Amino acid sequence: MPRRPPKKPDPSLDLSGHLLVPDALPTPCDPGSLFVTPAPVELEVGSGKGLFLASASAARPDTNFLGIEIAAGYARMCAGRLAAVQAANARIVNGDATALVRDRFPDRCLAAVHVYFPDPWWKARHRKRRVLSEPFLREVGRVLVPQGRLHAWTDVEEYFHEAMAAAAATGLFTPPEEEPAKDPEHDLDYRTHFERRTRLAGAPVWRAVLRRQP
């Protein structure tokens, strides 16, 4: 199902403190330098509407959260959500996560990486665009600290098993552990909007957390 057009943020909101663009980032770019308060940084690849960034940053003020979203409209929507609650420990970059992680991020700079419901790119000729590929997972292993976590969720079983095999092939991660589903306590008590839609439809979700080898 295609994404709905993103809602435009309130025009009265100042997004400059939460919305970043790749051209404004240094090379190399230590993600910790993008925040005022030093703290471990966790990265979300493909932040969409920003539910995870907003809820995680509010629940864990001792951690900084950086999202990367390639679609400009969704990046602005996410920044608007963060600006509305004045989230000091969350930022969103409008850019290509694969290129940013590969070309800008130094070794061992992230405490965790979150990839929730990435585009499965169904057609065979498009499979190379899947983000949970062996080349990208090698970069994830490079930027994670020892014992740093990779959270990977998808509603496509074939993609899940392919991603786990790719992670194993890197030799950088411990075997995947199942990440159990949490019973929601309210209507938006889900990791992402896509998780909410998928679970309300009664569809299965495959979840795993992998740790960076010491």
Sine and cosine of phi, psi and omega as CSV:
sin_phi,cos_phi,sin_psi,cos_psi,sin_omega,cos_omega
0.00,0.00,0.79,-0.62,-0.04,-1.00
-0.93,0.35,0.41,-0.91,0.06,-1.00
-0.91,0.41,0.56,-0.83,0.16,-0.99
-0.97,0.24,0.47,-0.89,0.06,-1.00
-0.85,0.53,0.70,-0.71,-0.04,-1.00
-0.94,0.34,0.54,-0.84,0.09,-1.00
-0.95,0.30,0.64,-0.77,0.04,-1.00
-0.98,0.22,0.65,-0.76,0.00,-1.00
-0.93,0.38,0.35,-0.94,0.06,-1.00
-0.81,0.58,0.84,-0.54,-0.05,-1.00
-0.90,0.43,-0.27,0.96,0.02,-1.00
-0.99,0.17,-0.20,0.98,-0.02,-1.00
-0.99,0.17,0.66,-0.75,0.11,-0.99
-1.00,0.00,0.93,-0.36,-0.06,-1.00
-1.00,0.00,-0.08,1.00,-0.16,-0.99
-0.89,0.47,-0.45,0.89,-0.01,-1.00
-0.99,0.11,-0.16,0.99,-0.08,-1.00
-0.83,-0.56,-0.39,0.92,-0.04,-1.00
-0.97,-0.24,0.87,-0.49,-0.03,-1.00
-0.89,-0.45,0.45,-0.89,0.07,-1.00
-0.84,-0.54,0.53,-0.85,-0.07,-1.00
-0.82,0.57,-0.60,0.80,-0.04,-1.00
-0.89,0.45,-0.38,0.93,-0.01,-1.00
-1.00,-0.01,-0.05,1.00,-0.03,-1.00
-1.00,-0.03,0.58,-0.82,0.04,-1.00
-0.96,0.28,0.25,-0.97,0.10,-0.99
-0.78,-0.62,0.90,-0.44,-0.05,1.00
-0.95,0.32,0.27,-0.96,-0.03,-1.00
-0.87,-0.50,0.96,-0.29,0.13,-0.99
-0.97,0.23,0.90,-0.43,-0.04,-1.00
-0.82,0.58,-0.50,0.86,0.01,-1.00
-0.89,0.46,-0.43,0.90,-0.02,-1.00
-0.95,0.30,-0.18,0.98,-0.02,-1.00
-1.00,0.08,-0.02,1.00,-0.05,-1.00
-0.85,-0.52,0.46,-0.89,-0.02,-1.00
-0.96,0.26,-0.69,0.72,-0.07,-1.00
-0.99,-0.15,0.83,-0.55,0.03,-1.00
-0.89,0.46,0.71,-0.70,0.01,-1.00
-0.16,-0.99,0.33,-0.94,0.11,-0.99
-0.84,0.54,0.59,-0.81,-0.04,-1.00
-0.93,-0.36,0.73,-0.69,0.12,-0.99
-0.89,-0.45,0.66,-0.75,-0.08,-1.00
-0.95,-0.31,0.71,-0.70,0.17,-0.98
-0.94,-0.35,0.81,-0.59,0.03,-1.00
-1.00,-0.09,0.90,-0.44,-0.01,-1.00
0.99,0.16,0.96,0.28,-0.15,-0.99
-0.99,0.14,-0.25,0.97,0.06,-1.00
0.82,0.57,-0.81,-0.59,-0.04,-1.00
-0.98,0.19,-0.14,0.99,0.12,-0.99
1.00,0.00,0.26,0.97,-0.02,-1.00
-0.89,0.45,-0.70,0.72,-0.02,-1.00
-0.90,0.44,-0.74,0.67,-0.03,-1.00
-0.86,0.51,-0.68,0.73,-0.03,-1.00
-0.93,0.38,-0.72,0.69,-0.07,-1.00
-0.96,0.28,-0.66,0.75,-0.03,-1.00
-0.92,0.38,-0.66,0.75,-0.01,-1.00
-0.92,0.38,-0.54,0.84,0.05,-1.00
-0.95,0.30,-0.63,0.78,-0.05,-1.00
-0.97,0.24,-0.44,0.90,-0.10,-1.00
-0.76,-0.65,0.97,0.26,-0.05,-1.00
-0.92,0.40,-0.21,0.98,0.01,-1.00
-1.00,0.03,0.14,0.99,0.01,-1.00
-0.77,-0.64,0.63,-0.78,0.10,-0.99
-1.00,-0.09,0.67,-0.75,-0.05,-1.00
-0.86,-0.51,0.80,-0.60,0.04,-1.00
-0.88,-0.47,0.79,-0.61,0.06,-1.00
-0.94,-0.34,0.46,-0.89,0.12,-0.99
-0.79,-0.62,0.81,-0.59,-0.02,-1.00
-0.71,-0.70,0.82,-0.58,-0.09,-1.00
-0.98,0.21,-0.45,0.90,-0.03,-1.00
-0.99,0.11,0.86,-0.51,-0.10,-1.00
-0.87,0.49,-0.66,0.75,-0.02,-1.00
-0.90,0.45,-0.65,0.76,0.02,-1.00
-0.96,0.29,-0.57,0.82,0.06,-1.00
-0.89,0.46,-0.66,0.75,0.03,-1.00
-0.93,0.37,-0.63,0.78,0.04,-1.00
-0.88,0.47,-0.69,0.72,0.03,-1.00
-0.89,0.45,-0.72,0.70,0.02,-1.00
-0.87,0.49,-0.61,0.79,0.04,-1.00
-0.90,0.44,-0.63,0.77,0.05,-1.00
-0.89,0.45,-0.67,0.74,-0.01,-1.00
-0.94,0.33,-0.65,0.76,0.00,-1.00
-0.91,0.41,-0.58,0.81,-0.04,-1.00
-0.89,0.45,-0.52,0.85,0.00,-1.00
-0.97,-0.24,0.12,0.99,0.03,-1.00
0.80,0.60,0.77,0.64,-0.01,-1.00
-0.96,0.29,0.97,-0.25,-0.04,-1.00
-0.97,0.26,-0.34,0.94,-0.09,-1.00
-0.94,-0.33,0.47,0.88,0.03,-1.00
-0.59,-0.80,0.66,-0.75,0.03,-1.00
-0.64,-0.77,0.38,-0.93,0.07,-1.00
-0.76,-0.66,0.73,-0.69,0.08,-1.00
-0.97,-0.25,0.77,-0.64,0.09,-1.00
-1.00,0.01,0.99,-0.14,-0.04,-1.00
-0.10,-0.99,-0.12,-0.99,-0.03,-1.00
-1.00,-0.03,0.91,-0.40,-0.07,-1.00
-0.89,0.46,-0.65,0.76,-0.03,-1.00
-0.86,0.51,-0.73,0.69,-0.02,-1.00
-0.93,0.36,-0.65,0.76,-0.03,-1.00
-0.91,0.42,-0.72,0.70,-0.01,-1.00
-0.91,0.42,-0.69,0.72,-0.05,-1.00
-0.93,0.38,-0.69,0.72,-0.19,-0.98
-0.99,-0.17,-0.32,0.95,-0.14,-0.99
-0.89,-0.45,-0.54,0.84,-0.17,-0.99
-1.00,0.10,0.71,-0.71,0.05,-1.00
-0.98,0.20,0.16,-0.99,0.02,-1.00
-0.89,0.45,0.55,-0.83,0.16,-0.99
0.77,0.64,0.77,0.64,-0.04,-1.00
-0.94,-0.34,-0.08,1.00,-0.07,-1.00
-0.82,-0.58,0.63,-0.78,0.06,-1.00
-0.99,0.10,-0.44,0.90,-0.01,-1.00
-0.33,-0.94,0.42,-0.91,0.11,-0.99
-0.79,-0.61,0.74,-0.67,-0.02,-1.00
-0.90,-0.44,0.81,-0.58,0.07,-1.00
-0.78,-0.63,0.96,-0.28,-0.08,-1.00
-0.91,-0.41,0.87,-0.50,0.10,-0.99
0.80,0.60,0.83,0.56,0.04,-1.00
-0.93,0.37,0.39,-0.92,0.03,-1.00
-0.84,0.54,0.83,-0.56,-0.04,-1.00
-0.97,0.23,-0.22,0.98,-0.01,-1.00
0.69,0.72,0.97,0.26,-0.18,-0.98
-0.89,0.46,-0.64,0.77,-0.10,-1.00
-0.93,0.37,0.62,-0.78,-0.07,-1.00
-0.84,0.55,-0.61,0.79,-0.05,-1.00
-0.96,0.29,-0.20,0.98,0.00,-1.00
-0.98,-0.22,-0.05,1.00,-0.09,-1.00
-0.84,0.54,-0.51,0.86,-0.03,-1.00
-0.90,0.43,-0.23,0.97,0.00,-1.00
-1.00,0.07,-0.14,0.99,-0.02,-1.00
-0.88,0.48,0.76,-0.65,-0.08,-1.00
-0.95,0.31,-0.56,0.83,-0.01,-1.00
-0.99,0.10,0.89,0.45,0.01,-1.00
-0.95,-0.31,0.26,-0.97,-0.02,-1.00
-0.87,0.49,-0.68,0.74,0.03,-1.00
-0.87,0.50,-0.69,0.72,0.00,-1.00
-0.94,0.35,-0.61,0.79,0.00,-1.00
-0.92,0.39,-0.49,0.87,0.13,-0.99
-0.91,0.41,-0.62,0.78,0.05,-1.00
-0.93,0.38,-0.62,0.78,0.07,-1.00
-0.87,0.50,-0.71,0.70,0.05,-1.00
-0.87,0.49,-0.57,0.82,-0.01,-1.00
-0.93,0.36,-0.66,0.76,-0.11,-0.99
-1.00,0.04,-0.21,0.98,0.04,-1.00
-0.99,0.17,0.59,-0.81,0.14,-0.99
-0.95,0.31,0.34,-0.94,0.09,-1.00
-0.81,0.58,0.72,-0.69,-0.08,-1.00
0.95,0.32,0.07,1.00,0.11,-0.99
-0.89,0.46,0.44,-0.90,-0.18,-0.98
-0.95,-0.31,0.61,-0.79,0.21,-0.98
-0.92,-0.40,0.88,-0.48,0.06,-1.00
-0.98,-0.21,0.86,-0.50,-0.03,-1.00
-0.78,-0.63,0.85,-0.52,0.01,-1.00
-0.79,-0.61,0.60,-0.80,0.08,-1.00
-0.42,-0.91,0.39,-0.92,0.10,-1.00
-0.98,-0.20,0.22,0.97,0.00,-1.00
-0.91,-0.42,0.96,-0.29,-0.11,-0.99
-0.87,0.50,-0.69,0.73,-0.01,-1.00
-0.87,0.49,-0.66,0.75,0.02,-1.00
-0.91,0.41,-0.64,0.77,0.00,-1.00
-0.86,0.51,-0.77,0.64,-0.03,-1.00
-0.91,0.41,-0.60,0.80,0.06,-1.00
-0.89,0.46,-0.68,0.73,-0.01,-1.00
-0.92,0.40,-0.65,0.76,0.01,-1.00
-0.91,0.41,-0.60,0.80,0.05,-1.00
-0.92,0.39,-0.63,0.78,0.03,-1.00
-0.91,0.42,-0.65,0.76,0.04,-1.00
-0.90,0.44,-0.67,0.74,0.03,-1.00
-0.89,0.45,-0.59,0.80,-0.03,-1.00
-0.91,0.41,-0.42,0.91,0.02,-1.00
-0.95,0.31,-0.44,0.90,-0.07,-1.00
0.95,0.32,0.23,0.97,-0.10,-1.00
-0.98,-0.20,-0.19,0.98,-0.15,-0.99
-0.84,-0.55,0.46,-0.89,0.17,-0.99
-0.95,0.31,0.31,-0.95,0.04,-1.00
-0.84,0.55,0.56,-0.83,-0.04,-1.00
-0.90,0.43,0.62,-0.78,0.11,-0.99
-0.94,-0.35,0.64,-0.77,0.02,-1.00
-0.92,0.38,0.71,-0.71,0.06,-1.00
-0.97,-0.23,0.95,-0.33,-0.13,-0.99
-0.93,0.38,0.47,-0.88,0.06,-1.00
-0.96,0.27,0.58,-0.81,0.03,-1.00
-0.98,-0.18,0.72,-0.69,0.07,-1.00
-0.94,0.34,0.84,-0.55,-0.04,-1.00
-0.92,0.38,0.61,-0.79,0.04,-1.00
-0.99,-0.15,-0.23,0.97,0.08,-1.00
-0.41,-0.91,0.03,-1.00,-0.19,-0.98
-0.89,0.45,-0.47,0.88,0.00,-1.00
-0.92,-0.39,0.42,0.91,0.01,-1.00
-1.00,0.02,0.89,0.45,0.04,-1.00
-0.73,-0.68,0.32,-0.95,-0.02,-1.00
-0.91,0.41,-0.66,0.75,0.03,-1.00
-0.61,-0.79,0.22,-0.98,0.08,-1.00
-0.90,0.44,-0.56,0.83,0.00,-1.00
-0.93,0.38,-0.60,0.80,0.07,-1.00
-0.88,0.47,-0.68,0.73,0.01,-1.00
-0.85,0.53,-0.76,0.65,-0.04,-1.00
-0.90,0.44,-0.66,0.75,-0.04,-1.00
-0.92,0.40,-0.71,0.70,-0.05,-1.00
-0.95,0.31,-0.59,0.81,0.05,-1.00
-0.91,0.42,-0.45,0.89,0.06,-1.00
-0.99,0.15,-0.08,1.00,0.01,-1.00
0.98,0.21,0.29,0.96,-0.02,-1.00
-1.00,0.05,0.51,-0.86,0.00,-1.00
-0.97,0.25,0.42,-0.91,0.06,-1.00
-0.76,-0.65,0.72,-0.69,0.07,-1.00
-0.98,-0.18,0.80,-0.60,-0.10,-0.99
-0.77,-0.64,0.64,-0.76,0.07,-1.00
-0.50,-0.86,0.51,-0.86,0.19,-0.98
-0.84,-0.55,0.75,-0.66,0.01,-1.00
-0.86,-0.51,0.53,-0.85,0.00,-1.00
-0.91,-0.40,0.58,-0.81,0.03,-1.00
-0.92,0.38,0.76,-0.65,0.04,-1.00
-0.85,0.52,0.59,-0.81,0.05,-1.00
-0.86,0.51,0.00,0.00,0.00,0.00
